[in-house]
Each structure stands twice: as C-alpha cells, then as structure tokens.
Amino acid sequence: MSTAEETMKRIDERVTLLNDARENTGARYVLYWMQMFKRATHNHALNFAARAANERGLPLIVYEGLKYYYPWASDRLHTFILEGVEEKREEFERRGVRYIFYLQRDTSDPKQTVARLAQDAALVVTDDFPCFIIPGHNRRLVAQVGVPVYAVDSNGIIPLSAFDKEEFAARTIRPKIKKLLPRYEGDTVRGVSLKRRAPRLKVDCPETKVSASNIAALVAECDIDHGVPPSPVYHGGTRAGRARLRHFVRNILPRYDESRNDPSTDGVSRLSAYLHFGFLSAHEIAAAVREACVPQAAKDAYLEELIVRRELSYNFTRFNPAYASLDALPKWARLTMREHDGDPRPAVLEPERIEGAETYDELWDATQRELLRTGEIHNYARMLWGKRVIEWRETYEESFRLLEHLNNKYALDGRNPNSYAGILWCFGKHDRAWGPEREVFGKLRFMSSQSMARKFEARAYVEWTKSFPPLAAYEGKVAARAAHTAEALTRV
Ligand SMILES: Cc1cc2nc3c(=O)[nH]c(=O)nc-3n(C[C@H](O)[C@H](O)[C@H](O)COP(=O)(O)OP(=O)(O)OC[C@H]3O[C@@H](n4cnc5c(N)ncnc54)[C@H](O)[C@@H]3O)c2cc1C
C-alpha cells in the first residue's frame, strides 16, 4: 500500500477522505471542486458538500475549471462542456451557492486555482471518478492543499465500494447488482438546501462569464485542437440532456428492446455523452425509465445497459490499474492473441486512412464518419467499428492504441470507463472465447460488415452519416491519392 492509500479513510459507502489534514477553523466557506458530475441536482458530491457547509454554518462555493491541456481537448469537447455552464450558474444562484467557472485558455492564464481557493476553505469536496485524468487530479490536490479532501462517488446507482474486487463479466456482476438494487434504486438523491446563502460571495479567483453568445469566441481563444469542431447534433448541459431523455422515454423506450440494434433509425437513447460529463445522473435516467408506461421487456433491456453494463465498466477501471492497456485482458484472450500475433492481416491501412473514414469497407467508413461528424457512434455499430480495426494494423497493440485515440479524440462520451471496457471488449474483455478459431482474431469474437449489413437498413445508415458536414481537417486526405487496387470494395 502506498502512503497516499494508507491515509485514505472511508467515511461512508460513497465518501472517501483522501488525507489526514486538519480543518481550517478560520474558513470562509466549504469548497466543492466539480470535475465530472457537472450537474446541480442528483449529485451525491454536491449534497455532501452542502451538508458540510450547513454543519459549519458556512456558505458553499462550487468551482468548475476547464483547462486547455487535458488530452484530446478540442472545440468539440470544450463547446459541449461550456454549453452546460450558464444554466448551472442560474440554478446555483437560485439556490444560494457561489458558482465559479474558470476557462484557462493557454499558458499565460493563471493556474493552481483550486489550491488557491482551498486556502480559505474549511475542507474540499471533489468527484471520485475512476478513470482518465481525475484520479491524478485528486492525488495532486491532496499534495497541494492543507485541508481535508473528500472524494465522493456519484458515478452510478450502486456505490463503487459495494464491490471489493474486479468483476469478471456481466454474468458475474449481474446477480450481485440485482441483489443490491432494491437498496439503491429508490434513492432520489434529493438536493440539500443551504442555510447560508451567498451566491455573490467575494473570492480571489479568476472567473469566466459564459453565455450562448460567447461560447464560440471563448473556444477559439483556447490552445486546443481546432480541427475537431462542435457536434452539429448534440449540445451540452442538463437541459439538453433532459430534453433528449424525455424524447427517448416517450418515443423510443417503448420499443427499445427491438430498435436498439438498428443504426438506421432513432432507436437508442443517445444519452452517453450526458452521462459521461455528468450532466445527467444514472439515478435520474433510471427513475424516468422505471416510471414510464412501457412494456417491461423494453425497460429491462435498457436498464441492463444503463446499470449492469455501465457499472461493470466503472468497476473495471476502479479495480484494474491496467485498464488503459491490453494487459487488462483475461488470460485466454492474451493467449489467443499471442498465438495469432504473426498472422498476415487482410490489409494494413495507414492510421490517417482509418481516421478519415476512407478504408475499402463502406459500412465501417459510415461508423467512423458518424464519429467524425457527430461525436458519437450508434451502440450497435460501435462493435463493428472496434472489431474491424483489429485486422487493419500490424499488431494488436497498434489497433488498440488507434481505437483509444480515435474514440477519445472524437467521441463526446470518450475518456470514460465505458470507453476502455468497450474497446477492450473487442479484444475479449468481459467476453468469452468463440469458435471457429480464425486468422488474426483467434478465439476473439468475430464480426464482419457483410453480416452486420444484412441485419438492418445499412444503406439508410450510410446515407444518414453523409448528411452531416464533413471534417475538412481529417476527411478526404486519402481519396486524393491513388485507389488501393489490391482491395475489393466492401459495399453494403
Ligand atoms: C469499441 C467500443 C467503444 C465504446 N466506447 C464508449 C465510450 O467511449 N463511452 C461510452 O459511454 N460507451 C462506450 N461504449 C459502449 C456503448 O457503445 C455506448 O455506451 C453506447 O453506444 C452509448 O449510446 P447510447 O447512449 O445511445 O446507448 P443506449 O443503447 O441507449 O444505452 C444506454 C446507456 O447504457 C450504457 N451502455 C450501453 N451499452 C454499454 C456498454 N456496452 N458498456 C457499458 N455501458 C453501456 C451507456 O451509458 C448508455 O448511455 C463503447 C463500446 C464499444 C464496442
């Protein structure tokens, strides 16, 4: 156990005290550093911070920062986050909370804002998210501040601490979730009213005013990837997420168990980006689904994805430190890949060609085009998207790294536990060995564009992906060059 882990203390099933610092007795406020649960309701971390403020008779500050140098930062991700800022400011003001949003545009802007704010805080509360840059942020925070730091888990319906090890697959976590659910599913995560309202509390902290009219200008000033534009389809914020949730429950949920495998229709929730950025909580979505007057089979099919599959991914990244690598795979998958490592690949394609959706496989190109242009890939099509890349690079490692890069760069819901569990699923994670054994895939489950194209209106899906504006910086680079004559076009 490292020294940092030795000082951690579980306060309750969702709250961990990350250090053993003393509270600041002359404090002016309690500070909640909102990193991943970007919402003003259904938020265990916010509630914990509000209760801490009430117990001490202090006001509450919610601080949210957006820096320019996190991996894959782009216009797309920045815009989606910024679109959720103004509505939070309004909601927090109404509730008497001092909300500070700060956009750090480049190296010349002030840094260390949380550490500075923490100097006048009794304690700091932050989000316990088991993936990407957040665990590192929390470790650094503890090293920088001299007050108690509490990390609160508001990731899913069941607290991550309900499990004490990595679960092997959906079939092992499902019965445990079923047993635990009655304890948690009725939890409405009701908000806590503040006793000391101070929405305009004076603090020494840089602050950025955000409104619908200045988002594009703010994003243009940031030192980030301007080649990935905002999504023309998905807009950030809890309000936008709730609008999509209402549409989903009313129009899609009643037949979700049938429609979810058809990328040519509006048949899935498309809520994963709202879940990733914490604009919506799984509690709120699950409650809306449970209360809907729709067939039980449809509800069960959806809740299986939202709870069993999603919470399996979070359990995976919480307990497996190798989650961002092929080392996280089960033994059988690593063994079969070792045995097939040297198999000739049907075609080795340059990464730029794969990225630009310019392979020889029309259906696959459509999945990548959907990702490039909209910031998402349909749930069913995403499996094919991941599987095919295994055949197109010389090693499994290269395929994995390319998938990680493309997913995290373009997908609004990327950089999430589901990203790593989903990509590694293509390499056997949370799956089992399949036969017959094949070249390159070995015993990994195989998927082909031809068989998938027969299962839905593939032509309609392909055309739909073309209806969005192309990404000039990444598409069409290879088309200009000579066609790949050795490859037969795989058309749908
Ligand atoms: C190669 C690959 C990469 C993936 N990358 C991501 C990613 O970056 N981010 C991400 O959130 N999901 C990822 N997934 C899982 C899944 O594809 C998405 O969650 C789903 O497409 C989101 O669309 P939706 O909200 O319309 O899903 P719906 O079908 O409406 O499902 C409802 C919710 O259940 C959860 N869910 C659905 N399928 C899965 C699954 N297989 N595993 C875990 N949770 C699931 C999601 O939170 C989703 O929003 C990936 C899957 C694969 C095969």
The ligand as an SDF file (V2000), in Angstrom:
LIG
                    3D

 53 58  0  0  0  0  0  0  0  0999 V2000
  -15.4560   -0.0900  -29.3180 C   0  0  0  0  0  0  0  0  0  0  0  0
  -16.4080    0.4860  -28.3070 C   0  0  0  0  0  0  0  0  0  0  0  0
  -16.1530    1.7280  -27.7490 C   0  0  0  0  0  0  0  0  0  0  0  0
  -17.0330    2.2730  -26.8060 C   0  0  0  0  0  0  0  0  0  0  0  0
  -16.7390    3.4910  -26.2640 N   0  0  0  0  0  0  0  0  0  0  0  0
  -17.5930    4.0600  -25.3860 C   0  0  0  0  0  0  0  0  0  0  0  0
  -17.3270    5.3470  -24.8390 C   0  0  0  0  0  0  0  0  0  0  0  0
  -16.3080    5.9660  -25.1540 O   0  0  0  0  0  0  0  0  0  0  0  0
  -18.2170    5.8650  -23.9570 N   0  0  0  0  0  0  0  0  0  0  0  0
  -19.3620    5.2130  -23.6190 C   0  0  0  0  0  0  0  0  0  0  0  0
  -20.1560    5.7300  -22.8160 O   0  0  0  0  0  0  0  0  0  0  0  0
  -19.6450    3.9800  -24.1100 N   0  0  0  0  0  0  0  0  0  0  0  0
  -18.7950    3.3940  -24.9880 C   0  0  0  0  0  0  0  0  0  0  0  0
  -19.0920    2.1640  -25.4970 N   0  0  0  0  0  0  0  0  0  0  0  0
  -20.2900    1.4510  -25.0180 C   0  0  0  0  0  0  0  0  0  0  0  0
  -21.5630    1.7490  -25.8410 C   0  0  0  0  0  0  0  0  0  0  0  0
  -21.2960    1.5560  -27.1850 O   0  0  0  0  0  0  0  0  0  0  0  0
  -22.0810    3.1590  -25.5900 C   0  0  0  0  0  0  0  0  0  0  0  0
  -22.2920    3.3510  -24.2150 O   0  0  0  0  0  0  0  0  0  0  0  0
  -23.4040    3.4240  -26.3220 C   0  0  0  0  0  0  0  0  0  0  0  0
  -23.1760    3.3440  -27.7010 O   0  0  0  0  0  0  0  0  0  0  0  0
  -23.9270    4.7980  -25.9760 C   0  0  0  0  0  0  0  0  0  0  0  0
  -25.0300    5.1060  -26.7760 O   0  0  0  0  0  0  0  0  0  0  0  0
  -26.4850    5.2830  -26.1400 P   0  0  0  0  0  0  0  0  0  0  0  0
  -26.4090    6.2250  -25.0010 O   0  0  0  0  0  0  0  0  0  0  0  0
  -27.4100    5.5740  -27.2390 O   0  0  0  0  0  0  0  0  0  0  0  0
  -26.7050    3.8040  -25.5840 O   0  0  0  0  0  0  0  0  0  0  0  0
  -28.0460    3.0460  -25.1860 P   0  0  0  0  0  0  0  0  0  0  0  0
  -28.1620    1.8400  -26.0340 O   0  0  0  0  0  0  0  0  0  0  0  0
  -29.1920    3.9290  -25.1360 O   0  0  0  0  0  0  0  0  0  0  0  0
  -27.6770    2.5220  -23.7030 O   0  0  0  0  0  0  0  0  0  0  0  0
  -27.9890    3.2610  -22.5240 C   0  0  0  0  0  0  0  0  0  0  0  0
  -26.7800    3.5360  -21.6880 C   0  0  0  0  0  0  0  0  0  0  0  0
  -26.2360    2.3150  -21.2000 O   0  0  0  0  0  0  0  0  0  0  0  0
  -24.8250    2.3890  -21.1720 C   0  0  0  0  0  0  0  0  0  0  0  0
  -24.2750    1.3800  -22.0900 N   0  0  0  0  0  0  0  0  0  0  0  0
  -24.8040    0.9480  -23.2550 C   0  0  0  0  0  0  0  0  0  0  0  0
  -24.0270   -0.0030  -23.8080 N   0  0  0  0  0  0  0  0  0  0  0  0
  -22.9790   -0.1650  -22.9740 C   0  0  0  0  0  0  0  0  0  0  0  0
  -21.8320   -0.9990  -22.9880 C   0  0  0  0  0  0  0  0  0  0  0  0
  -21.5970   -1.8710  -23.9630 N   0  0  0  0  0  0  0  0  0  0  0  0
  -20.9490   -0.8960  -21.9830 N   0  0  0  0  0  0  0  0  0  0  0  0
  -21.1530   -0.0320  -20.9640 C   0  0  0  0  0  0  0  0  0  0  0  0
  -22.2280    0.7740  -20.8930 N   0  0  0  0  0  0  0  0  0  0  0  0
  -23.1310    0.7130  -21.8760 C   0  0  0  0  0  0  0  0  0  0  0  0
  -24.4450    3.7930  -21.6410 C   0  0  0  0  0  0  0  0  0  0  0  0
  -24.2410    4.6010  -20.5110 O   0  0  0  0  0  0  0  0  0  0  0  0
  -25.6580    4.2170  -22.4400 C   0  0  0  0  0  0  0  0  0  0  0  0
  -25.8400    5.6040  -22.4960 O   0  0  0  0  0  0  0  0  0  0  0  0
  -18.1980    1.5630  -26.4280 C   0  0  0  0  0  0  0  0  0  0  0  0
  -18.4450    0.3110  -26.9960 C   0  0  0  0  0  0  0  0  0  0  0  0
  -17.5680   -0.2220  -27.9150 C   0  0  0  0  0  0  0  0  0  0  0  0
  -17.8650   -1.5690  -28.5180 C   0  0  0  0  0  0  0  0  0  0  0  0
  1  2  1  0
  2  3  1  0
  2 52  2  0
  3  4  2  0
  4  5  1  0
  4 50  1  0
  5  6  2  0
  6  7  1  0
  6 13  1  0
  7  8  2  0
  7  9  1  0
  9 10  1  0
 10 11  2  0
 10 12  1  0
 12 13  2  0
 13 14  1  0
 14 15  1  0
 14 50  1  0
 15 16  1  0
 16 17  1  0
 16 18  1  0
 18 19  1  0
 18 20  1  0
 20 21  1  0
 20 22  1  0
 22 23  1  0
 23 24  1  0
 24 25  2  0
 24 26  1  0
 24 27  1  0
 27 28  1  0
 28 29  2  0
 28 30  1  0
 28 31  1  0
 31 32  1  0
 32 33  1  0
 33 34  1  0
 33 48  1  0
 34 35  1  0
 35 36  1  0
 35 46  1  0
 36 37  1  0
 36 45  1  0
 37 38  2  0
 38 39  1  0
 39 40  1  0
 39 45  2  0
 40 41  1  0
 40 42  2  0
 42 43  1  0
 43 44  2  0
 44 45  1  0
 46 47  1  0
 46 48  1  0
 48 49  1  0
 50 51  2  0
 51 52  1  0
 52 53  1  0
M  END
$$$$
